[in-house]
């Protein structure tokens, strides 16, 4: 194990963020560069190498956390990187973006602050890139089989890399102009700089994976035609249908889905625009939705120079400590202050939007809301709590309701959907159409990046077995597995 007394002698210490006044003026990652390496070995030494490491249960990838904690503690970064990559294709993504259910399940977290698993992970992979330990791993031989992967988010990329390394010829189709899916255009630069995606894409190209951008299956290429062209198809198109808010005034200019707003800010960083077509500059901004996407809108609005930022959440404000109904090792619903919230703005809980108001030109100017509460298990408005707040830009960040059906992909393949609009699959991640598989949010519904990567890896095994009759690829989860929550 690492330091046998580390959890007794060393307190939890996380990554340091840059001063707010400095970071809101740029789009670089919020953390102080290099601030983790001087402290991370001791932090890794806090790992107790538990007899039953529940962090494995918290993480769907089954990351070998005690093993790479031990190597990081001892400074054996190459071995730590090898153990990290044994279960995770893209630890630089999860180390930056995952909410760390592994830490919620850390045994030390029963009565102390948990091990900084996420920080150790990102330190290992960043060190590995800097040291040249991350290299292409092309297959020893080709199988002669071809696979198309639809979608280049974490699920699609994980499936593509696994199948390429298994010897299959893989082409990834992406409808956007760049590879990465929501990693590219849904995650702001201040949370993850896109250099981390770019160098993984180059690694995958060197391994043999092909990429086709600006090709939307269903519109640009008929899905049935694609199936005939390839021996197997993996659908990893995500759950991209945004949940709407059908209230009076929804049609006003200035009310946008978060995923119409956030990509434009990222396109500025890519050099596509000098200024985004939708901007918060000088405006009173209201973000409806209290999750991570909402926080991304908050941080983006700060950097664009919003006059004010208000984030609305229909649910009550969570507590700062676990409650009895969310015991260890489940992932608790706690009050979370992200880097975007540190930068300012107001957070309002237990409210529901009733309407929007506009000016004579059809531009949104205000938002009407009412406080809500649970009565007999039902969300009910509280009389006399109505109020009006200024709103010249509104972003809807209320989650997603299923995979996109408007492009014809589902219909052309003839795919079966469940009641939530997700693509139905069997134990091997296969759909009702022979040779067509599904991975990620398109089959699971909206979920976390670690689940997407785990789905991609597991679906790759199903595809490999379909093509060759057997597979040695790992499958960390089953389609029916669910997060360790209550």
C-alpha positions as CSV (number, residue, x, y, z in Angstrom):
1,X,0.0,0.0,0.0
2,X,1.0,3.7,0.0
3,X,1.8,5.4,3.3
4,X,0.3,3.2,6.0
5,X,-0.2,6.2,8.2
6,X,-0.9,8.7,5.5
7,X,-4.6,9.1,6.2
8,X,-3.7,9.9,9.9
9,X,-0.9,12.3,9.2
10,X,-1.9,14.1,6.1
11,X,-5.0,16.2,5.6
12,X,-6.9,16.5,2.3
13,X,-5.5,19.2,0.0
14,X,-6.9,19.8,-3.4
15,X,-5.9,21.7,-6.6
16,X,-5.6,25.5,-6.2
17,X,-7.6,27.7,-8.5
18,X,-6.4,30.9,-9.9
19,X,-7.8,34.2,-8.4
20,X,-11.3,35.0,-9.7
21,X,-10.3,38.5,-10.9
22,X,-7.6,36.9,-13.1
23,X,-9.4,33.9,-14.5
24,X,-12.7,35.6,-15.5
25,X,-10.6,37.6,-18.0
26,X,-9.5,34.6,-20.0
27,X,-10.7,31.1,-21.0
28,X,-7.8,29.0,-19.6
29,X,-8.4,26.3,-17.1
30,X,-9.2,27.7,-13.7
31,X,-6.5,25.7,-11.8
32,X,-3.0,27.0,-11.1
33,X,-0.8,25.1,-13.6
34,X,1.5,22.7,-11.8
35,X,0.1,23.2,-8.4
36,X,-0.8,19.6,-7.8
37,X,2.6,17.9,-8.4
38,X,4.2,19.2,-5.2
39,X,1.4,17.8,-3.0
40,X,0.0,14.9,-5.0
41,X,2.3,12.1,-3.7
42,X,1.3,12.8,-0.1
43,X,-2.3,13.0,-1.1
44,X,-2.1,9.7,-2.9
45,X,-0.5,8.3,0.3
46,X,-3.8,9.0,2.2
47,X,-5.2,5.9,0.3
48,X,-5.7,3.1,2.8
49,X,-5.5,0.3,0.3
50,X,-8.8,-1.0,1.7
51,X,-9.4,-4.8,1.8
52,X,-12.6,-4.0,-0.2
53,X,-12.0,-0.8,-2.1
54,X,-15.5,0.7,-2.5
55,X,-14.1,3.3,-4.8
56,X,-14.2,0.5,-7.4
57,X,-18.0,0.3,-6.9
58,X,-18.4,4.1,-7.1
59,X,-16.7,4.2,-10.5
60,X,-18.3,2.2,-13.4
61,X,-14.9,1.9,-15.1
62,X,-13.6,-0.2,-12.2
63,X,-10.5,2.0,-12.0
64,X,-7.6,0.3,-10.1
65,X,-7.5,3.3,-7.7
66,X,-5.4,1.8,-4.8
67,X,-2.9,0.5,-7.2
68,X,-2.2,3.8,-9.0
69,X,-2.4,5.7,-5.8
70,X,0.5,3.5,-4.5
71,X,2.6,4.1,-7.6
72,X,1.9,7.9,-7.5
73,X,2.9,7.9,-3.8
74,X,6.2,6.2,-4.7
75,X,6.8,8.5,-7.7
76,X,6.6,5.6,-10.2
77,X,4.6,7.7,-12.7
78,X,5.0,5.2,-15.7
79,X,3.6,2.4,-13.7
80,X,0.8,4.6,-12.4
81,X,-0.1,5.6,-16.0
82,X,-0.1,1.9,-17.1
83,X,-2.6,1.0,-14.3
84,X,-4.7,4.1,-15.0
85,X,-5.0,3.3,-18.7
86,X,-5.8,-0.4,-17.9
87,X,-9.4,0.7,-17.3
88,X,-9.8,4.2,-18.7
89,X,-9.1,5.3,-22.2
90,X,-9.2,9.0,-21.4
91,X,-8.3,9.8,-17.8
92,X,-7.4,13.4,-18.7
93,X,-11.1,13.9,-19.5
94,X,-12.5,12.2,-16.4
95,X,-9.8,13.7,-14.2
96,X,-11.1,17.2,-15.1
97,X,-14.8,16.6,-15.7
98,X,-16.1,13.7,-13.6
99,X,-17.9,14.6,-10.4
100,X,-15.9,11.7,-8.8
101,X,-18.4,9.2,-7.5
102,X,-15.3,7.2,-6.5
103,X,-14.5,9.8,-3.9
104,X,-18.1,9.6,-2.5
105,X,-17.5,5.8,-2.1
106,X,-14.0,6.2,-0.6
107,X,-13.8,4.2,2.7
108,X,-11.8,7.0,4.3
109,X,-14.8,9.3,3.5
110,X,-16.9,7.6,6.2
111,X,-15.4,9.8,8.9
112,X,-12.7,12.0,7.1
113,X,-12.5,13.9,3.9
114,X,-12.0,11.4,1.1
115,X,-8.8,10.8,-0.8
116,X,-8.4,13.3,-3.7
117,X,-8.7,10.5,-6.3
118,X,-9.7,12.8,-9.1
119,X,-6.6,15.0,-8.5
120,X,-4.3,12.0,-8.4
121,X,-5.8,10.7,-11.6
122,X,-5.3,14.0,-13.5
123,X,-1.8,14.4,-12.1
124,X,-0.8,10.9,-13.3
125,X,-2.1,11.4,-16.9
126,X,-0.7,14.9,-17.3
127,X,2.7,13.7,-16.1
128,X,2.4,10.8,-18.5
129,X,1.8,13.1,-21.5
130,X,4.7,15.3,-20.4
131,X,7.0,12.3,-20.1
132,X,6.1,10.7,-23.4
133,X,4.5,7.7,-21.7
134,X,1.3,8.0,-23.8
135,X,2.0,6.6,-27.2
136,X,-0.1,5.0,-30.0
137,X,-0.9,1.3,-29.6
138,X,-1.8,0.1,-33.1
139,X,-3.0,-3.5,-33.5
140,X,-0.5,-6.3,-34.3
141,X,-2.7,-7.4,-37.2
142,X,-6.0,-6.4,-38.9
143,X,-9.1,-8.5,-38.7
144,X,-10.5,-7.5,-42.1
145,X,-13.7,-6.3,-40.4
146,X,-15.0,-2.8,-40.6
147,X,-16.9,-0.8,-38.0
148,X,-18.7,2.6,-38.2
149,X,-19.1,4.6,-35.0
150,X,-21.7,7.3,-35.1
151,X,-20.8,10.1,-32.6
152,X,-17.4,11.2,-31.3
153,X,-18.2,11.9,-27.7
154,X,-16.5,9.9,-24.9
155,X,-18.6,6.8,-25.6
156,X,-17.9,6.8,-29.3
157,X,-14.2,7.5,-28.9
158,X,-13.8,4.8,-26.3
159,X,-15.6,2.2,-28.5
160,X,-13.6,3.3,-31.5
161,X,-10.2,3.1,-29.7
162,X,-11.0,-0.4,-28.2
163,X,-12.2,-1.7,-31.6
164,X,-9.2,-0.3,-33.5
165,X,-6.8,-1.8,-31.0
166,X,-8.6,-5.2,-31.5
167,X,-7.6,-5.0,-35.1
168,X,-10.8,-3.8,-36.8
169,X,-10.9,-0.9,-39.3
170,X,-12.9,1.8,-37.6
171,X,-14.4,5.1,-39.0
172,X,-15.9,7.6,-36.6
173,X,-18.7,9.8,-38.1
174,X,-19.3,13.2,-36.4
175,X,-22.0,15.7,-37.6
176,X,-20.1,18.7,-36.2
177,X,-17.1,20.2,-37.8
178,X,-14.7,18.9,-35.2
179,X,-14.3,15.7,-33.3
180,X,-15.2,15.5,-29.6
181,X,-19.0,15.8,-29.3
182,X,-20.1,17.5,-26.1
183,X,-16.5,17.3,-24.9
184,X,-15.6,19.7,-27.7
185,X,-18.6,22.1,-27.8
186,X,-20.5,21.4,-24.6
187,X,-17.6,21.8,-22.1
188,X,-16.3,25.3,-21.7
189,X,-12.6,25.8,-22.2
190,X,-12.1,26.9,-18.6
191,X,-13.1,23.4,-17.5
192,X,-11.1,21.5,-20.0
193,X,-8.8,23.1,-22.6
194,X,-9.3,21.4,-26.0
195,X,-5.6,20.4,-26.3
196,X,-6.5,17.4,-24.3
197,X,-9.0,16.2,-26.9
198,X,-6.7,17.1,-29.8
199,X,-3.8,15.0,-28.7
200,X,-6.0,12.0,-28.0
201,X,-7.4,12.3,-31.5
202,X,-3.9,12.3,-32.9
203,X,-3.0,9.2,-30.9
204,X,-6.1,7.4,-32.2
205,X,-5.3,8.5,-35.8
206,X,-1.8,7.0,-35.3
207,X,-3.4,3.8,-34.2
208,X,-5.5,3.6,-37.3
209,X,-8.9,5.1,-36.4
210,X,-10.4,7.2,-39.2
211,X,-12.5,10.3,-38.6
212,X,-15.2,11.8,-40.8
213,X,-16.5,15.2,-39.7
214,X,-19.6,17.2,-40.9
215,X,-21.3,13.9,-41.8
216,X,-24.7,13.4,-40.1
217,X,-26.0,9.9,-40.4
218,X,-29.7,10.1,-41.3
219,X,-29.3,13.3,-43.2
220,X,-26.1,13.2,-45.2
221,X,-25.8,9.5,-45.3
222,X,-28.7,7.1,-45.2
223,X,-28.5,4.8,-42.1
224,X,-29.4,1.7,-44.0
225,X,-26.7,2.5,-46.6
226,X,-24.2,2.9,-43.8
227,X,-25.1,-0.5,-42.4
228,X,-24.6,-2.2,-45.7
229,X,-21.1,-0.5,-46.1
230,X,-19.8,-1.8,-42.7
231,X,-19.7,-5.1,-40.9
232,X,-21.0,-3.5,-37.7
233,X,-22.2,-0.1,-36.5
234,X,-22.0,1.5,-33.1
235,X,-24.5,4.3,-32.4
236,X,-23.0,6.7,-29.8
237,X,-24.9,9.8,-30.8
238,X,-25.8,10.9,-27.2
239,X,-29.0,12.1,-25.7
240,X,-29.0,15.5,-27.3
241,X,-32.7,16.5,-27.2
242,X,-32.8,19.4,-24.7
243,X,-35.7,19.6,-22.3
244,X,-37.8,22.6,-23.1
245,X,-39.8,25.0,-21.0
246,X,-43.3,25.5,-22.5
247,X,-44.4,28.7,-20.8
248,X,-45.7,32.0,-22.2
249,X,-43.0,34.0,-23.8
250,X,-40.8,31.0,-24.7
251,X,-40.7,32.2,-28.3
252,X,-39.0,35.5,-27.4
253,X,-35.6,36.3,-28.8
254,X,-32.9,35.8,-26.2
255,X,-34.3,32.5,-24.7
256,X,-32.0,29.7,-25.8
257,X,-31.2,26.2,-25.0
258,X,-27.8,25.9,-23.2
259,X,-26.5,23.7,-26.0
260,X,-27.3,26.5,-28.5
261,X,-25.4,29.0,-26.3
262,X,-22.3,27.1,-25.0
263,X,-20.9,25.8,-28.4
264,X,-20.7,29.4,-29.8
265,X,-18.4,30.4,-26.9
266,X,-16.2,27.4,-27.7
267,X,-16.2,28.2,-31.4
268,X,-14.7,31.6,-30.5
269,X,-11.8,29.8,-28.8
270,X,-11.4,27.6,-31.9
271,X,-11.1,30.8,-34.0
272,X,-14.4,30.5,-35.9
273,X,-15.8,33.8,-34.6
274,X,-14.3,37.0,-33.2
275,X,-17.3,37.3,-31.0
276,X,-20.1,34.8,-30.3
277,X,-23.5,35.3,-32.1
278,X,-25.1,34.9,-28.7
279,X,-23.4,36.8,-25.9
280,X,-24.1,37.7,-22.3
281,X,-22.1,40.9,-22.6
282,X,-23.8,43.7,-20.6
283,X,-26.9,41.7,-20.1
284,X,-28.9,40.4,-17.1
285,X,-28.5,36.6,-17.6
286,X,-30.8,34.0,-16.1
287,X,-29.8,30.3,-16.2
288,X,-32.6,27.9,-15.6
289,X,-31.3,24.6,-14.3
290,X,-29.0,23.9,-11.3
291,X,-26.8,21.2,-12.7
292,X,-23.3,21.1,-14.3
293,X,-24.6,22.5,-17.6
294,X,-26.2,25.4,-15.8
295,X,-22.9,26.1,-14.0
296,X,-21.1,26.0,-17.4
297,X,-23.5,28.7,-18.6
298,X,-22.8,30.7,-15.4
299,X,-19.0,30.6,-15.9
300,X,-19.4,31.5,-19.6
301,X,-21.6,34.5,-18.9
302,X,-19.1,35.8,-16.4
303,X,-16.3,35.7,-19.0
304,X,-18.5,37.4,-21.5
305,X,-19.1,40.3,-19.2
306,X,-22.7,39.8,-18.0
307,X,-24.3,42.6,-16.0
308,X,-25.7,40.0,-13.6
309,X,-26.1,36.2,-13.5
310,X,-28.9,34.4,-11.7
311,X,-29.2,30.6,-11.7
312,X,-32.6,29.1,-10.9
313,X,-33.3,25.6,-9.6
314,X,-36.7,24.1,-9.0
315,X,-35.5,21.7,-6.3
316,X,-34.7,22.7,-2.7
317,X,-31.1,23.7,-1.8
318,X,-29.2,20.6,-0.9
319,X,-27.4,20.3,2.4
320,X,-23.7,20.4,2.9
321,X,-23.5,17.1,4.8
322,X,-24.8,13.6,4.0
323,X,-28.3,12.9,5.2
324,X,-29.6,9.5,6.5
325,X,-31.3,8.8,3.3
326,X,-28.1,9.0,1.3
327,X,-25.6,6.9,3.3
328,X,-22.1,6.0,2.4
329,X,-21.0,4.7,-0.2
330,X,-23.8,6.2,-2.4
331,X,-23.3,9.4,-4.3
332,X,-24.9,12.1,-2.1
333,X,-26.8,15.1,-3.3
334,X,-24.8,17.9,-1.7
335,X,-24.6,21.7,-2.1
336,X,-21.8,22.1,-4.6
337,X,-19.9,25.3,-5.3
338,X,-18.2,25.0,-8.7
339,X,-15.5,27.3,-9.9
340,X,-18.2,29.2,-11.9
341,X,-20.2,29.8,-8.7
342,X,-17.0,31.1,-7.0
343,X,-16.9,33.8,-9.6
344,X,-20.2,35.4,-8.6
345,X,-23.9,35.5,-9.4
346,X,-26.9,34.5,-7.4
347,X,-28.4,31.0,-6.9
348,X,-32.1,30.7,-6.2
349,X,-33.7,27.4,-5.2
350,X,-37.2,26.1,-5.0
351,X,-38.6,28.4,-7.8
352,X,-40.4,27.7,-11.0
353,X,-40.5,30.0,-14.1
354,X,-44.1,30.9,-15.0
355,X,-43.5,33.2,-18.0
356,X,-41.2,35.5,-19.9
357,X,-41.8,39.1,-20.8
358,X,-40.5,40.9,-23.9
359,X,-40.2,44.4,-25.4
360,X,-41.9,45.7,-28.5
361,X,-39.2,44.1,-30.7
362,X,-39.7,40.6,-29.3
363,X,-36.6,40.5,-27.1
364,X,-36.8,39.0,-23.7
365,X,-36.6,41.5,-20.9
366,X,-37.9,39.8,-17.7
367,X,-38.8,36.5,-16.2
368,X,-41.6,35.8,-13.8
369,X,-41.2,33.1,-11.2
370,X,-42.9,31.6,-8.2
371,X,-41.6,29.7,-5.2
372,X,-42.5,26.0,-5.0
373,X,-42.6,23.4,-2.3
374,X,-43.4,19.7,-2.0
375,X,-46.9,18.9,-0.6
376,X,-47.8,15.3,-0.3
377,X,-45.0,14.4,-2.7
378,X,-46.1,16.9,-5.4
379,X,-44.4,20.1,-6.4
380,X,-46.8,23.0,-5.6
381,X,-46.7,26.7,-6.1
382,X,-46.7,28.9,-2.9
383,X,-49.3,31.7,-3.2
384,X,-48.1,35.2,-2.8
385,X,-44.4,34.4,-3.7
386,X,-44.6,35.5,-7.4
387,X,-41.9,37.9,-8.5
388,X,-40.3,39.4,-11.6
389,X,-36.5,39.5,-12.3
390,X,-34.7,41.2,-15.2
391,X,-33.6,38.8,-18.0
392,X,-32.1,39.8,-21.3
393,X,-30.5,36.4,-22.0
394,X,-32.0,33.2,-20.7
395,X,-30.4,29.8,-21.1
396,X,-32.4,26.6,-20.5
397,X,-30.1,24.0,-18.9
398,X,-32.7,21.5,-17.6
399,X,-31.2,18.3,-19.0
400,X,-31.9,16.1,-22.0
401,X,-34.8,13.8,-22.9
402,X,-33.4,11.3,-25.4
403,X,-31.6,10.7,-28.6
404,X,-32.2,12.9,-31.6
405,X,-34.9,11.4,-33.9
406,X,-35.3,14.4,-36.2
407,X,-32.4,13.4,-38.4
408,X,-33.9,10.1,-39.5
409,X,-31.3,7.9,-38.0
410,X,-33.7,6.0,-35.7
411,X,-36.3,5.6,-38.4
412,X,-33.9,4.6,-41.1
413,X,-32.3,1.9,-39.0
414,X,-35.6,0.8,-37.7
415,X,-34.5,1.0,-34.1
416,X,-36.7,0.2,-31.1
417,X,-36.9,2.9,-28.4
418,X,-38.0,2.6,-24.8
419,X,-40.4,4.9,-23.0
420,X,-37.8,7.5,-22.3
421,X,-36.7,7.8,-25.9
422,X,-33.5,5.7,-25.5
423,X,-32.4,3.1,-28.0
424,X,-33.2,-0.4,-26.6
425,X,-30.2,-2.8,-26.4
426,X,-29.5,-6.3,-25.1
427,X,-26.8,-7.6,-22.8
428,X,-24.2,-7.2,-25.5
429,X,-25.3,-3.6,-26.2
430,X,-26.9,-4.9,-29.5
431,X,-30.0,-3.2,-30.8
432,X,-33.0,-5.0,-32.5
433,X,-31.1,-4.5,-35.8
434,X,-28.5,-7.1,-36.6
435,X,-25.0,-5.7,-36.4
436,X,-26.1,-2.4,-34.9
437,X,-25.0,-1.6,-31.4
438,X,-25.5,1.4,-29.1
439,X,-23.3,2.9,-26.4
440,X,-23.5,5.9,-24.1
441,X,-26.3,8.3,-23.5
442,X,-28.2,7.2,-26.7
443,X,-28.9,3.9,-24.9
444,X,-28.6,4.8,-21.2
445,X,-30.0,8.3,-21.2
446,X,-28.3,11.4,-19.8
447,X,-25.4,10.3,-17.6
448,X,-21.8,11.0,-16.6
449,X,-18.6,10.9,-18.6
450,X,-17.3,7.8,-16.7
451,X,-20.5,6.0,-17.6
452,X,-20.1,7.0,-21.3
453,X,-16.5,5.7,-21.4
454,X,-17.5,2.5,-19.6
455,X,-20.4,2.0,-22.1
456,X,-18.1,2.5,-25.0
457,X,-15.6,-0.1,-23.7
458,X,-18.4,-2.6,-23.0
459,X,-20.1,-2.1,-26.3
460,X,-16.8,-2.6,-28.0
461,X,-16.6,-6.1,-26.5
462,X,-20.1,-6.9,-27.8
463,X,-19.1,-5.7,-31.3
464,X,-15.8,-7.6,-31.2
465,X,-17.6,-10.8,-30.2
466,X,-20.2,-10.3,-32.9
467,X,-17.5,-9.9,-35.6
468,X,-15.1,-12.7,-34.4
469,X,-17.1,-15.1,-32.3
470,X,-15.2,-14.2,-29.1
471,X,-13.5,-11.3,-27.4
472,X,-10.8,-10.5,-24.9
473,X,-11.8,-6.9,-24.6
474,X,-13.0,-5.8,-21.1
475,X,-16.6,-5.0,-20.4
476,X,-16.8,-3.0,-17.1
477,X,-20.6,-2.7,-17.0
478,X,-23.8,-4.2,-18.3
479,X,-26.5,-2.1,-20.0
480,X,-28.7,-2.6,-16.9
481,X,-26.1,-1.4,-14.4
482,X,-26.9,1.9,-12.6
483,X,-25.0,4.4,-10.5
484,X,-24.5,3.8,-6.8
485,X,-27.2,6.2,-5.7
486,X,-30.4,6.1,-3.8
